[in-house]
Amino acid sequence: MIISANAFDGRGNFSIGLQEQIIFPEIDYDKVEKIKGMNITIVTTAKTDEEARSLLRLLGVPFKN
């Protein structure tokens, strides 16, 4: 999964929406009764989006260029 680098809020926080939980390898598809989505927000202490983007890249987040 490649993540858009445009989902920052202007204050160093990053949010992403997922349409289904089965992208996680820990989820057993056969045990899923209903496909559910979720929103994930990563709050950082970075002061700018660029600082947060650099931090998340160092942590291994695969952003699109």
Phi and psi in degrees as a GROMACS rama.xvg file:
@    title "Ramachandran Plot"
@    xaxis  label "Phi"
@    yaxis  label "Psi"
@TYPE xy
-104.097  132.694  ILE-2
-106.54  135.826  ILE-3
-66.7415  136.795  SER-4
-86.5205  7.89567  ALA-5
-96.5981  8.53125  ASN-6
-97.0233  27.0818  ALA-7
-90.6339  155.432  PHE-8
-98.7201  5.22377  ASP-9
92.0212  -7.5729  GLY-10
-127.191  19.2652  ARG-11
88.6559  12.4336  GLY-12
-108.921  150.535  ASN-13
-127.299  133.776  PHE-14
-128.753  144.484  SER-15
-142.994  144.309  ILE-16
-110.683  136.384  GLY-17
-113.687  137.378  LEU-18
-82.9471  -22.2163  GLN-19
-152.011  146.277  GLU-20
-80.7542  -8.15315  GLN-21
-78.7826  2.93167  ILE-22
-71.1837  -17.9669  ILE-23
-83.1873  128.977  PHE-24
-64.6575  -19.1539  PRO-25
-74.1404  -16.4696  GLU-26
-83.0759  125.236  ILE-27
-86.945  106.971  ASP-28
-54.1681  -36.9796  TYR-29
-67.2557  -19.0715  ASP-30
-98.1061  -1.19684  LYS-31
-81.6799  118.996  VAL-32
-81.7156  -34.2903  GLU-33
-147.037  133.844  LYS-34
-72.1011  129.082  ILE-35
-128.136  147.061  LYS-36
-100.295  178.39  GLY-37
-161.186  158.548  MET-38
-110.518  138.697  ASN-39
-124.847  127.588  ILE-40
-120.487  129.217  THR-41
-107.337  114.893  ILE-42
-96.9671  126.355  VAL-43
-117.349  170.435  THR-44
-92.7921  4.94481  THR-45
-63.361  147.099  ALA-46
-90.3432  -20.3258  LYS-47
-133.094  162.983  THR-48
-63.6858  -38.0641  ASP-49
-64.6598  -39.8748  GLU-50
-62.6127  -43.7997  GLU-51
-65.586  -40.7981  ALA-52
-60.9897  -42.6709  ARG-53
-63.5866  -43.4603  SER-54
-60.087  -48.6715  LEU-55
-67.2166  -34.1038  LEU-56
-62.5236  -43.1477  ARG-57
-62.6603  -29.6275  LEU-58
-82.4397  -3.66736  LEU-59
99.7897  11.5275  GLY-60
-70.7691  124.637  VAL-61
-86.0532  83.156  PRO-62
-78.0042  148.769  PHE-63
-68.8807  151.896  LYS-64
